C-alpha cells in the first residue's frame, strides 16, 4: 500500500470542498437531517477518529436519535462491555431493576462515563417512555473484556431460575476462578499448558442454549442477557489466550465477537430489525482497505459489509486539531491533550485544506470523488492512549478512504469529552456516575 498518489493534495481538497455538504452546528435539527438518506440501511456504523472527542459523541447522538425517531432503528450497539451497557439498557427501557450497579468502573472510564454520553442515555430513556415496551430502543455492548463480570452475571441468573444448573456452572467456571482479577494471567498460563478452560466455557454456553425454551418462558430478556454473558465468557477466554499468540489473532477474535453479538441482536429483534453501531474508525471502516488488512487483520466493519452488503453503511469521523481526553499509557489517568495538526500526507490534511469547519462527504453516488479518495494516504487513529511525541508511528496507518468508508464526517477543530469521575457523593442518585 505504498504506491505514490496520482492526485495532487490541492486537487483532492478542492474536489472535497465542492462535493461535501457543509453542516450546521450539531444542535441544529438540520445537522441530523443531513443523514436521513442513510436511514434506508439495516446497519449504520458511526465511527470516531479518537475515543475522547466531544464532537464525535454529540454528533453520533444526534444522528442516532434521528435514525431511531424517523427511520425505525431500535438497536444502539456500542464498543463497550455487555454487562456494563446492560445496566444502562435497563434504565433506558425502564425494564426490571436498575440503579444497583455501577457501570464502566474500569479503565478507560471516560470513554463512556462522560457527560456527552450520559446526555444521550437520558434522551433515549425519555424517547422510550413515550412508546410501548415492545417498540423501545435498546442499548447494547459489543465488547469482550468482561470475563469476570459476565461470569458472575451467568451464575446470578442461574441462581434465580435453576439452582441445580447454577451449581454445575460454578464447577465449570471454577477453571477460571484463579484468573478473574488478572485475566491476562490466564492467557500466560494457557500458553504454558498449565490450564485450558476452553471446553468448559463452551459447555456452559451450550447448556444455556439447550434450556432456551424453559428458561426464556420465565423472562425472555433475562435469558438473552444471560446467554450473551455466557458468549462473552467464551469469547474472553479465547481472547486472553490469543493475546499470547499474537496481536492479529486477538484483534480478529475481538472483532469477530463484536460482529457475532450484533448479528445475535438483530436476530433476536426479528425481521426488519435495524441497528446503529458506535465504535472507533479502526473497527468500523473496512479493514481490507487499510494496512490492518494487509497485516491479516479484519474487523467489524468488514464483516458487516460482507454480511449485509448495501444494507450496511460505514461513516468515518475525523478532525484536524483540538483537545482530546486520553491516557499516556494503558491503565493511566485521563489527561487532556492537544491534538497535533494533521500531517500533510494524511487524509485529515486534505479535509483541513478543503476549508470546511463541519461537513459530510458522501461518495456513494459520486464515482469521481470516490476515485480521488481511493488512493493510499495516511489516516490518524487515536484510541484511549495518545502519544503525540511519537504520533507518526503510534497513530497513523495507510488507508484508502473511499474503500474503507461510505462517507466521512469532518470537524476541523474539536474538544475533549467531559469525564464524570470520582467517588459517589452522599445521597448520589442511581447508576452513579451517570446521575440517571
C-alpha positions in Angstrom: 0.0 0.0 0.0 2.9 2.4 -0.7 2.1 3.5 -4.3 2.5 7.3 -4.6 -0.8 9.1 -5.0 -1.7 10.2 -8.6 -3.9 13.1 -7.4 -2.4 16.2 -6.0 -3.4 17.3 -2.5 -4.7 20.6 -3.7 -6.9 19.0 -6.4 -8.4 16.4 -4.0 -9.0 19.1 -1.4 -10.8 21.3 -4.0 -12.9 18.3 -5.0 -13.8 17.6 -1.4 -14.7 21.2 -0.9 -17.1 21.2 -3.9 -18.7 17.9 -3.3 -19.1 18.0 0.5 -22.2 19.2 2.4 -21.4 21.9 5.0 -23.1 21.0 8.2 -24.7 23.4 10.7 -24.0 23.2 14.5 -24.8 19.8 16.0 -27.7 21.2 18.0 -29.4 22.4 14.8 -32.1 19.9 13.6 -30.7 20.2 10.0 -27.4 18.6 11.2 -29.0 15.1 11.8 -31.4 15.6 8.9 -28.3 15.5 6.6 -28.0 11.8 7.4 -31.6 10.9 6.5 -30.7 9.1 3.3 -28.6 6.6 5.3 -31.8 5.5 7.1 -32.6 3.1 4.4 -29.8 0.8 5.5 -30.2 -2.0 8.0 -26.9 -1.3 9.8 -25.4 2.2 10.2 -21.8 2.2 11.6 -20.8 5.5 13.2 -17.1 5.8 13.8 -14.8 8.1 15.6 -11.2 9.1 15.0 -10.5 9.2 18.7 -12.1 7.8 21.8 -12.1 11.1 23.6 -13.6 13.8 21.4 -16.7 15.6 22.5 -18.0 16.4 18.9 -17.9 12.8 17.9 -20.1 11.7 20.8 -22.6 14.6 20.3 -22.8 14.1 16.5 -23.4 10.3 16.9 -26.0 11.0 19.5 -27.9 13.5 17.2 -27.7 11.1 14.2 -28.7 8.1 16.2 -31.8 10.0 17.7 -32.8 10.8 14.1 -32.4 7.3 12.9 -34.4 6.0 15.8 -37.2 8.5 15.6 -37.6 8.8 11.8 -36.2 5.5 10.4 -37.1 2.7 12.7 -33.8 1.8 14.2 -34.2 0.1 17.6 -30.7 -1.2 18.4 -27.9 1.0 19.5 -24.7 -1.1 20.0 -21.5 0.4 21.3 -17.9 -0.5 21.8 -18.4 -1.3 25.5 -18.8 -4.4 27.6 -22.1 -6.2 27.6 -22.8 -6.2 31.4 -21.9 -2.5 31.8 -24.2 -1.4 29.0 -26.9 -3.9 30.1 -27.3 -1.8 33.3 -27.9 1.3 31.2 -30.2 -0.6 28.9 -32.4 -1.5 31.8 -32.6 2.2 32.6 -33.3 3.4 29.0 -36.1 0.9 28.5 -37.3 1.2 32.1 -37.1 -2.6 32.4 -36.6 -4.6 35.5 -34.4 -3.4 38.4 -31.8 -0.8 37.5 -29.6 1.6 39.5 -28.0 -1.0 41.8 -24.8 -1.5 39.8 -22.1 0.9 38.7 -21.3 0.9 35.0 -17.8 1.1 33.5 -15.8 1.0 36.7 -12.5 0.1 34.9 -10.1 1.8 32.6 -10.8 3.7 30.3 -13.7 5.1 32.3 -14.0 8.3 30.4 -14.8 6.6 27.2 -18.4 6.0 28.3 -18.5 7.8 31.7 -18.7 11.2 30.2 -21.3 14.0 30.2 -21.9 13.7 26.4 -22.8 10.0 26.5 -24.8 10.5 29.7 -27.0 13.1 28.0 -27.7 10.7 25.1 -28.7 7.9 27.6 -31.2 10.3 29.3 -32.6 11.4 26.0 -33.0 7.8 24.9 -34.9 6.9 28.0 -37.2 9.9 27.6 -38.0 8.9 24.0 -38.6 5.3 25.1 -41.0 6.2 27.9 -43.4 7.6 25.3 -43.6 4.3 23.5 -44.9 0.8 24.3 -42.3 -1.6 25.7 -42.1 -3.7 22.6 -41.1 -0.8 20.5 -38.4 0.8 22.6 -34.8 1.3 21.5 -32.3 -0.9 23.3 -28.7 -0.1 24.3 -26.2 -2.9 24.0 -22.5 -3.6 24.4 -20.4 -5.4 21.9 -17.0 -5.9 23.5 -15.2 -8.9 25.0 -13.3 -7.7 28.1 -15.8 -8.5 30.9 -14.7 -12.1 31.7 -15.2 -11.8 35.5 -18.4 -9.7 35.4 -20.1 -11.8 32.7 -19.3 -15.0 34.6 -20.9 -13.5 37.7 -24.0 -12.5 35.7 -24.4 -16.0 34.3 -24.2 -17.5 37.8 -26.6 -14.9 39.3 -29.2 -15.7 36.5 -29.0 -19.5 37.1 -29.3 -19.0 40.8 -32.7 -17.4 40.1 -34.0 -19.8 37.5 -32.3 -23.1 38.1 -30.1 -23.5 41.2 -29.0 -27.0 40.3 -27.7 -25.8 36.9 -26.0 -22.9 38.8 -24.0 -25.4 40.8 -22.8 -27.1 37.6 -21.9 -23.7 36.1 -19.8 -22.9 39.2 -17.9 -26.1 38.8 -17.3 -25.4 35.1 -16.3 -21.8 35.6 -14.1 -22.8 38.6 -11.4 -23.4 36.0 -11.3 -19.6 35.5 -11.5 -18.6 39.2 -7.8 -18.1 39.9 -7.5 -15.6 37.0 -10.7 -13.4 37.4 -8.8 -10.4 38.8 -6.0 -10.7 36.2 -7.4 -12.4 33.0 -4.1 -11.8 31.2 -2.6 -14.3 33.6 -5.0 -16.9 32.2 -3.5 -16.3 28.8 0.0 -16.8 30.1 -0.9 -20.0 32.0 -2.8 -21.4 29.0 0.2 -20.7 26.8 2.4 -22.7 29.1 -0.1 -25.6 29.2 -0.9 -25.1 32.9 -4.6 -24.6 32.3 -7.2 -24.8 29.5 -10.8 -23.7 30.1 -12.0 -23.7 26.5 -14.1 -26.8 26.7 -15.8 -25.9 29.9 -16.8 -22.4 28.9 -18.2 -23.8 25.6 -20.1 -26.5 27.5 -21.7 -23.8 29.7 -22.9 -21.8 26.8 -24.3 -24.9 25.1 -26.1 -25.8 28.4 -27.8 -22.4 28.4 -28.8 -22.7 24.8 -30.2 -26.2 25.4 -32.5 -24.8 28.1 -33.8 -21.9 25.9 -37.4 -23.0 25.8 -37.8 -23.5 29.6 -35.6 -20.5 30.7 -37.0 -18.0 28.3 -40.6 -18.7 29.4 -39.7 -17.0 32.7 -38.3 -13.8 31.1 -37.0 -13.8 27.6 -35.0 -10.6 28.1 -33.2 -12.1 31.1 -32.4 -15.2 29.2 -31.0 -13.2 26.3 -28.8 -11.3 28.7 -27.6 -14.5 30.4 -26.8 -16.3 27.2 -24.9 -13.3 25.8 -22.9 -13.1 29.0 -22.0 -16.8 28.5 -20.9 -15.9 25.0 -18.7 -13.2 26.3 -17.1 -15.6 28.8 -16.4 -18.0 25.9 -15.0 -15.2 23.7 -13.0 -13.7 26.5 -11.4 -17.0 27.3 -10.3 -17.2 23.7 -9.2 -13.6 23.5 -6.9 -13.7 26.6 -5.4 -17.0 25.3 -4.9 -15.5 21.9 -3.1 -12.4 23.3 0.0 -14.6 23.8 -0.2 -15.9 20.2 -0.1 -12.5 18.5 -1.9 -9.3 18.1 -3.5 -10.2 14.8 -5.3 -13.3 16.2 -6.5 -11.4 19.3 -7.8 -8.5 17.2 -9.6 -10.8 14.9 -11.2 -12.7 17.7 -12.4 -9.5 19.4 -13.9 -8.1 16.2 -15.5 -11.4 15.3 -17.1 -11.4 18.7 -18.5 -7.9 18.2 -19.9 -8.9 14.8 -21.5 -12.1 16.3 -23.0 -10.0 19.1 -24.5 -7.6 16.6 -25.9 -10.4 14.5 -27.4 -12.0 17.6 -29.1 -8.8 18.5 -30.6 -8.3 15.0 -31.8 -11.9 15.0 -33.4 -11.5 18.5 -35.2 -8.4 17.4 -36.7 -10.2 14.4 -37.3 -9.5 10.7 -36.8 -5.8 9.9 -34.5 -5.0 12.8 -32.1 -2.1 12.3 -29.0 -1.2 14.3 -26.7 1.8 14.8 -23.2 0.9 16.0 -20.8 3.3 17.8 -17.1 2.3 17.7 -13.7 3.6 16.6 -13.0 4.1 12.9 -10.5 1.3 13.2 -13.3 -1.2 14.0 -16.0 0.2 11.6 -14.1 1.1 8.5 -13.4 -1.9 6.2 -10.0 -3.3 7.3 -9.3 -4.7 3.9 -8.8 -1.1 2.7 -6.1 -0.4 5.3 -2.7 -1.5 6.4 -4.6 -3.6 9.0 -6.0 -5.8 6.3 -2.5 -6.1 4.7 -1.3 -7.4 8.1 -4.0 -10.1 8.2 -6.5 -8.3 10.4 -10.2 -8.0 9.7 -12.8 -6.0 11.7 -16.4 -5.5 12.5 -16.9 -3.1 9.5 -15.5 -5.6 7.0 -17.6 -8.4 8.4 -20.7 -6.3 8.3 -20.1 -5.4 4.7 -19.7 -9.0 3.8 -22.9 -10.0 5.6 -25.2 -7.1 4.8 -23.7 -5.7 1.6 -25.6 -2.5 0.6 -27.7 -2.7 3.7 -24.7 -1.6 5.7 -23.3 2.0 5.7 -20.0 2.9 7.4 -19.4 6.5 8.2 -16.0 7.6 9.5 -15.3 10.7 11.7 -12.2 12.8 11.6 -10.6 16.1 12.9 -7.5 18.1 12.3 -6.7 19.5 15.7 -8.0 20.4 19.1 -8.1 18.7 22.5 -8.7 15.1 23.4 -9.2 13.0 26.5 -6.6 10.2 26.6 -4.1 8.5 28.8 -0.3 8.3 28.5 -0.3 4.5 29.0 -2.7 1.7 29.4 -4.3 2.0 32.9 -3.2 5.5 33.3 -5.1 8.6 34.4 -7.1 10.5 31.9 -5.4 13.6 30.6 -6.5 16.4 28.3 -4.0 16.6 25.5 -3.5 18.9 22.5 -4.1 17.1 19.2 -1.4 18.0 16.8 -2.4 19.4 13.4 -2.6 16.6 10.9 0.3 15.5 8.7 0.5 16.9 5.2 0.5 13.4 3.8 -2.8 12.4 5.6 -6.5 12.3 4.7 -7.1 14.6 7.6 -4.9 17.3 6.0 -6.9 17.1 2.7 -10.1 17.7 4.6 -8.4 20.6 6.5 -7.3 22.1 3.2 -10.9 21.8 1.9 -11.6 24.6 4.3 -15.0 23.4 5.8 -15.3 23.6 9.5 -18.0 20.9 9.6 -19.0 18.7 6.7 -20.4 15.4 5.4 -18.7 13.9 2.4 -20.7 11.1 0.8 -19.2 9.4 -2.3 -21.7 6.5 -2.5 -23.2 8.0 -5.7 -20.1 10.0 -6.8 -17.6 7.8 -8.7 -15.3 10.7 -9.4 -15.0 11.7 -5.8 -14.7 8.0 -4.8 -11.8 7.6 -7.2 -9.9 10.6 -5.8 -10.4 9.3 -2.3 -9.3 5.7 -3.2 -5.6 6.2 -3.2 -3.4 5.2 -0.2 -2.7 8.0 2.3 -2.2 8.2 6.0 -5.1 8.2 8.4 -4.9 9.1 12.1 -6.3 6.9 14.8 -6.2 8.0 18.5 -7.5 5.4 20.9 -7.6 5.6 24.7 -3.8 6.3 24.6 -2.4 9.3 22.8 1.4 9.8 22.3 1.9 13.0 20.3 5.7 12.7 20.7 5.6 9.5 18.5 2.4 10.3 16.6 3.6 9.1 13.1 4.5 5.6 14.3 1.8 5.4 17.1 -1.2 6.8 15.4 -1.1 6.8 11.6 -1.7 4.0 9.2 -2.2 3.6 5.4 -5.8 3.6 4.2 -7.9 4.0 1.1 -10.6 6.2 2.4 -13.4 5.6 -0.1 -12.9 1.9 0.1 -12.8 2.0 3.9 -16.0 4.0 4.5 -19.1 5.1 2.6 -19.0 8.7 3.9 -16.9 10.9 6.2 -17.9 13.4 8.9 -15.4 16.2 9.4 -14.8 18.6 12.3 -11.8 20.8 11.7 -11.3 21.6 15.4 -12.6 19.6 18.3 -12.7 19.4 22.1 -12.3 16.7 24.7 -15.2 14.8 26.3 -16.2 15.8 29.8 -15.4 12.8 32.0 -17.6 12.1 35.0 -15.3 10.6 37.6 -14.7 10.3 41.4 -16.4 8.5 44.2 -20.2 8.9 44.6 -21.2 11.7 46.9 -23.5 11.2 49.8 -27.0 10.5 48.5 -25.9 10.1 44.9 -28.7 9.1 42.5 -28.9 5.7 40.9 -26.4 4.5 38.3 -23.6 6.6 39.6 -21.7 8.3 37.9 -24.3 9.0 35.2 -26.8 10.5 37.7 -29.7 8.9 35.9 
